[in-house]
Amino acid sequence: MAGFCIRLGWAAIALACWLSPASAQVRSLDIDDVLSMEAFGSVSMAPGGDLVVYERRGPYDSAPRYDLGHRSVWTITDLYVVDLKTSGEPQRLLPSEQDVGLILGPWSPSGRRLLVYRLAGDRLEAGIVDPHARTVRWTGLTPDLPFSGSHAGWRDDDRLLLTIRPDGSLPWMLRHDGASQVETERRWRLMAEGEQSSATVVGTMGGVARAQTRPGSLQLAEIDAA
């Protein structure tokens, strides 16, 4: 024990010397440092307490797009799983894909399955993961992600209720930062080509402004995960 304490003391002295002003290279933190930092996102433990899954976000300056507002980091997010029973190293929950982000969803009641989302370009897709086998079944469905309220819920380990967008469009949560610019450019192009007249419409009914084009409808789907 005494020998261990002596070695620990020498290690502390060596560390102090290494960090001394004479040897340390000090510089100011700049914006490039901030943009190149990685970060953690959501973290969730399985109901059984044996697994933890977390979001690991790559450097902000490596994102393929920035028109999603602060959620642009979703395009550079991977999912990692930690087995608490073995205390092993974190492992990727699913294989990494170029310019594809993986977002964490809710666990099934027992933790046997996990809902995740895949963001690739202008497509968001829901998938059901077996976290122990690290396999996924993509549903082909586009989930809605409301700013408030629930959009997904497990009835049991084999049945998932999910609010979906049948037209496959991105949820408004992901579009509201950049969609207006895209739509404005589209309308200007149609006007310039003579396909659509220029119009400015300000209409209200009962004090509520309404869009010229009604948003796509939502549906509630029950997914058999078995």
N, C-alpha and C positions, 0 to 999 in steps of 0.2 A: 504493500500500500504506500509506504514511504517513497519507494522508487518511482511509483506511478506519479505521486505528487511532485517529485523533483522534475520528472520529465514534463509534466504539465506546466510547471513553473517556467522551465526553459522555453517551452513552446510559446507561452504567453509573452515572454521577453522578446523572442524572435518576431512574433507578430507585431508587437509594439514598435520595434525598430523598423519593420517593413512599412508600417503605416506612419512613420515619423515624417515631419515636414521636409526633412532633408532628402528622403527617398521617394516620397509620393509625388506624382505628377498631377497637379490640380488645374482644372480648367472649368469654365462655366458651362452649365447645361444649356444647349441651344435647341432650336426647334427641330433640327434633324434628329437629335437624340430622342426627343419625345415621340416623333413620328415613327421611329424605328423600334419603339418598345413593344414587347408582347404583353398580353394581359389575360386574366381569367374572366370568364363570364359567369353564367349560372352554374351552380353546384347542387347536386341532388343525391340523396342516399336512398337506396332501395328500401321498400317497406320492411323487408326481412333483415336489414342491417348488415348484409354481407358485401354489398357493392356500393361504390360511389362513382357517379358519372359527372364529369365536369366539362365545361366549354373552355377551350384554349384558343385564344385569338392571336393571329399572327400580327406582324408589324403593320400599323395603319397605312404606311406608305407602300405596302405591297398589295393593297386591295385593287381588284380589277375595275371597280367603279365607285363613284362617290355621290351619285344622285339619289341615294337612299337615306340621306341625312345621317344621323348618328348610328343608324342601323346598317350603314355600309360595312361595318365590321362583321356583320353576319356572313359576308361573302368570303371571309378569311378565317372562319371559325371551324375548328375540328372538335370532335368529341373523344374524350379519353375515359377509360374505366380503370378503377382500382379495386382489386379483390382484397377486402379487409381480413379475410380468413388466412390468406397466405402471406400478407404484407409484401406482396411483390411490387415490381416497378409498374407505374402506370402504362397502359397499353392503349393504342388507338382502338376505339370501339368499332370503327369501320374503316376500310381502306380509304386513303386520301385520294381525292380527284382534283385535277387542275381547275381553278376558278369555281369551285363548288364549296359552298358553306353548309355545315351541319349544325342544326339548332336543337337544343334539348326540349323535350316535351314531358308529359306526365307519365308516371309509372302505372302499371296495372296494379290491382289491389294487393297481390302477393309479391310483386316485384319480378314476376316471371317474364313480363314483356315491358317494353318501353316505347312510347311514341316519340318519333324524331321528325324533323323537317329538313328537306334538302333544298337549298336555294342555288339555282343554276341559271344565270342570265335573267330572263323575265319569267321564270317558272319556279314556283314553290310547290313542293310535293310532300305528302305525308308518307311516312314509312313506319313499320312496326318491327322492332328489333328484339331478338333474343339476346340479352346482354351476356349470358353465360357462354353461348356458342359464338357470339359476335357475328351474327348473321342478320340480314334485314330483308323484309318483303315490302317493296315499294308498291303503293296502292294505285298510283296513277291519278290520285285525287288532289285537287288544290284546296288546302284548308283556308278558312277565313281566320284572320287574327284581329279581332276587335280591340279597340283601345281600352275597353272595359267590359266586364262580363265574361262568361265562360264560352268557349268554342269547342272544347273537347272534354270528354268524360268517359271513363271506363265503367261499364255496367258490371262486368266481372272480368276475369282474366282472359276471356275469349271474345268479348264483345265490346267494341268501342263506338261511342257516339261522337260524330264529328260534323261540325258545320262546314260545308264546302261551297266552292264557287264553281258552278257547272261550266262557265265560259273559260275557265283556266286563267283568268286575269289575276295579277298580283293583288293581295289585300291592300285596302286603302292605307293601312299602317305603313306599308312599304312604298306606296306611290305618292303620298301627299307632298313630299318634298320636291320631287322632280316631274310629276305628271303634268302640271299646268304648263310648264315650258314645252314639253313634248306635244301636248294637245294644241297649244298656240301655234307652234311651227307647222303642225299638220294642217290646221285651218288656213293659215296664210298660204301654204302651198296649194291647197285646193282652190282658194280664191284666185291666186296668180294663174292657175291653169284654166280658170273659167268653169270649174266644176261646181263651185258653191259660192253663193253671193256672200259679201261681207255683211255682218249683222252684229249689232250690239243689243243684247236683250237684258233688261233689268225688270224682272217680274217677281211679284210677291203675292202670296195668297194667305191671308190670315197673319200677315207679318212675317212669313217664312219665305226666304228666297229659295227658288227651285232651279235645278240645273236644266238646260235644254235637253240633254240626253240623260235619260233615267239610268241609274247604275244597274248592273246586272243583279239578278235575284240570287238569293242564297237557298241552299237546301240542307236538310239534316239527313245524314247518312249513318246507317249502322253497319259497321265493318266486322265481319267474322274473322278473327285473328287465329282461329284454331287451324 
